[in-house]
Every structure is written in structure tokens, then in C-alpha cells.
Amino acid sequence: MTQTDGQFQWSVRVSANQQNRAVVFVRKHRYEVGLPLHFDEEYEQIAALEYVLGAIGADIVNGLQALARKRRLSLDYVEAVVQGELNNPLTYLDVAGEQGHPGLEWVAIKVYVSSLEPEEQIHQLWKDVLARSPLVRTFQKAVQLELNLQITL
């Protein structure tokens, strides 16, 4: 993260030395990313699309935990299940005659929170986290985004 003229900017460096494998460098960290998307359950890499879905889920669950700690609320467990649907994934494969595009059309996120805190406090926490989430705010403008919260004891 850098600050230039009062604006904050984040950057990563990405290189591709091997076939179907990119390496992302973030500060002192690195991770590998596979193809943009893949149809093989046995594919050995994590696809870029899977990283995107995981990132938005992580944004929400980490945001819930952090804001709960700040407000002194106890969350026993937080988990998100994130699903995404592309407009037409076959266009990524260049299948002849296919229409549309390979971009995300729909993302559904169901978050499970286990807590003994009052439900109204958990619902307010949920609303506040969604309002301040960088990725939720970005995705809301780009795709149909379904956000659901389920509170359990």
C-alpha cells in the first residue's frame, strides 16, 4: 500500500514463468494462481475465479470477526459459502457459436454465524460489515449479489 497525493493505492506484482501458473507477490508474501477458470475437479492449481470467490468470502468473515472484537461481541464461529455463476463459461473455451461472455453474472454468499449474542446485535454487525466491505461494495456494482446471514447457537 502506498499513499500518493492523499490517495491510497494497493499493488501486487504478477509473473508467469510456467505454463498455466502465475505467481503473485504481495509485500513479503507470494502465492500461485492457475488458469482463470477450469472445468476439471482434479486440476492441481486454484483457478483465478476461485481466488476471487474466496477473497470476497474472506473479506466478509474476517470483517465480521474484526468488527465483533471491536464491539466486544463474541462470535463462536463464522463461515461463508460462496458460489458464483458465469454468464457463459464456454465462451472462455472459444466454443464455436457460443454467445455471451465468461464474466461473473451472479455471486451468492451465505454466512453462518454461531453466537449467543442478541440476534439484533448480530444483524446490525452484518449490515455494518457489508457497508464497509471493499469487495462487497465493488461486487454490488458489477454482478447480481445475494447476501444471506444465518445465525445459529
C-alpha positions in Angstrom: 0.0 0.0 0.0 1.3 3.4 -0.9 -0.1 6.9 -0.5 0.3 9.4 -3.3 -1.4 12.8 -3.3 -3.6 11.8 -0.4 -4.8 8.7 -2.3 -4.1 5.1 -1.1 -3.2 2.5 -3.6 -2.6 -1.2 -3.3 -0.5 -3.1 -5.8 0.7 -6.6 -6.4 3.2 -8.0 -8.9 2.3 -11.0 -11.0 4.6 -13.1 -13.2 4.1 -16.2 -15.2 7.1 -18.4 -15.7 5.4 -21.7 -16.0 2.6 -22.9 -18.2 -0.8 -22.2 -16.6 0.7 -20.9 -13.4 1.1 -17.3 -12.3 2.9 -16.2 -9.2 1.5 -13.2 -7.2 3.8 -11.2 -5.0 2.2 -9.2 -2.2 4.5 -7.4 0.2 6.6 -10.3 1.6 4.2 -13.0 0.5 3.7 -15.0 -2.6 1.0 -17.4 -3.9 0.3 -19.3 -7.1 -2.7 -18.9 -9.3 -3.8 -21.3 -12.0 -5.9 -20.6 -15.1 -8.7 -18.1 -15.0 -11.2 -20.9 -14.7 -11.1 -24.7 -15.1 -13.6 -27.5 -15.6 -11.5 -30.4 -14.1 -12.1 -31.2 -10.5 -8.6 -32.7 -10.4 -6.9 -29.6 -11.7 -3.9 -29.1 -9.4 -4.0 -25.3 -9.1 -6.5 -22.9 -7.7 -8.2 -21.0 -10.5 -8.2 -17.2 -10.5 -12.0 -17.3 -10.3 -11.8 -19.4 -7.2 -9.4 -16.9 -5.6 -11.9 -14.1 -6.3 -14.8 -16.1 -4.7 -12.6 -16.9 -1.7 -11.5 -13.3 -1.4 -15.0 -12.0 -1.1 -15.9 -14.7 1.4 -12.7 -13.9 3.4 -13.5 -10.2 3.3 -16.8 -10.8 5.0 -15.9 -13.4 7.6 -12.7 -11.5 8.6 -14.7 -8.3 8.7 -17.3 -9.8 10.9 -14.7 -11.2 13.3 -12.8 -7.9 13.5 -15.8 -5.7 14.0 -17.3 -8.1 16.6 -14.0 -7.8 18.6 -14.1 -4.1 18.3 -17.7 -4.0 19.6 -16.9 -6.7 22.3 -19.3 -9.2 20.8 -18.5 -12.9 21.0 -18.8 -14.9 17.8 -18.0 -18.6 18.3 -17.8 -19.5 14.6 -18.1 -17.7 11.3 -18.2 -19.5 7.9 -19.1 -18.4 4.4 -20.2 -20.5 1.5 -19.6 -18.6 -1.7 -21.0 -19.6 -5.1 -20.5 -17.9 -8.5 -22.1 -18.3 -11.9 -20.6 -17.1 -15.1 -22.7 -15.7 -18.0 -21.3 -18.4 -20.3 -18.1 -20.2 -19.4 -18.0 -21.9 -22.8 -17.0 -18.6 -24.3 -13.8 -18.8 -22.3 -13.1 -22.0 -24.2 -13.8 -20.4 -27.6 -16.6 -22.9 -28.3 -17.9 -22.0 -31.8 -21.4 -20.5 -31.8 -21.5 -19.7 -28.1 -22.9 -16.3 -27.1 -22.4 -14.1 -24.1 -19.2 -13.6 -22.1 -17.2 -15.5 -19.5 -17.7 -12.9 -16.8 -19.5 -13.4 -13.4 -23.2 -12.8 -13.5 -24.2 -13.9 -10.1 -22.5 -14.4 -6.7 -24.3 -15.8 -3.7 -22.8 -15.7 -0.3 -24.3 -17.4 2.7 -22.7 -16.6 6.0 -23.2 -18.8 9.1 -22.6 -17.1 12.5 -22.7 -19.1 15.7 -23.1 -16.8 18.7 -25.0 -16.3 21.9 -25.2 -12.6 21.4 -28.6 -11.0 20.8 -29.8 -11.5 17.2 -30.4 -7.8 16.7 -26.8 -7.1 17.5 -25.6 -9.7 15.1 -27.9 -8.3 12.3 -26.5 -4.8 12.9 -23.0 -6.2 12.8 -23.8 -7.9 9.5 -25.2 -4.7 8.0 -22.2 -2.6 9.1 -19.7 -5.1 7.8 -21.4 -5.2 4.4 -21.5 -1.4 4.2 -17.7 -1.2 4.9 -16.6 -4.2 2.9 -14.4 -3.2 -0.1 -15.2 -6.3 -2.1 -19.0 -6.3 -1.4 -19.2 -2.7 -2.4 -17.3 -3.4 -5.6 -19.2 -6.6 -6.5 -22.6 -4.9 -5.8 -21.9 -2.6 -8.8 -20.8 -5.4 -11.1 -22.9 -8.6 -10.5 -26.1 -9.8 -9.0 -25.0 -10.3 -5.4 -27.1 -12.3 -3.0 -26.0 -11.9 0.7 -27.6 -14.1 3.3 -26.9 -14.4 7.0 -27.9 -17.4 9.2 -27.4 -17.2 12.9 -27.1 -20.4 14.9 -26.5 -21.1 18.6 
